[in-house]
Amino acid sequence: MPPADPVPAFHAHDHAQCSDSMLARAEALAAERGVRLTPVRRRVLELLLEQHRALGAYEVLDRLAAEGFGRQPPVAYRALDFLVEQGLAHRVARLNAFAACMHPGEPHAPVFLICRSCNAVAEAGGDSLRRALEVEAATQGFAVERSSIEALGQCSACRGAAA
């Protein structure tokens, strides 16, 4: 289970170290699994890690195109699909976007905390929520195979700016 540390998107932290650490973990996982973290895949992951917010596929594509990686939508979609399949990114349905996984290689049930003001996305641990969902579903004769929990609200910085 991932540690219960504060989620970095909403707390002060050394972002360069955070990003470097996530990239190193991604590279190690890719090597361990025998898959390639190609330059495009790596750059897409870097983009997702840049600001701790979710990015849509076309936003990713625009950034890739500006950096010379090509302007064809499959470039972005293939890289995003790879990252999701490898557990290096998550799809955030509410935003129709993608966010870097903050616990790659670890079994976990993420809960996405989405700030409606600044669009920051934090990945919080949701293992206890997942267990509660599975128990409730079982009482209905239902077996949960996959779930995604997303909470919309306001981060402390945006609440402070509104005050």
Helices and strands as residue ranges (DSSP letters): G 8-10, H 15-33, H 39-50, H 57-66, H 73-85, E 89-92, G 93-95, E 97-100, E 110-115, E 121-125, H 127-139, E 149-153, H 156-162
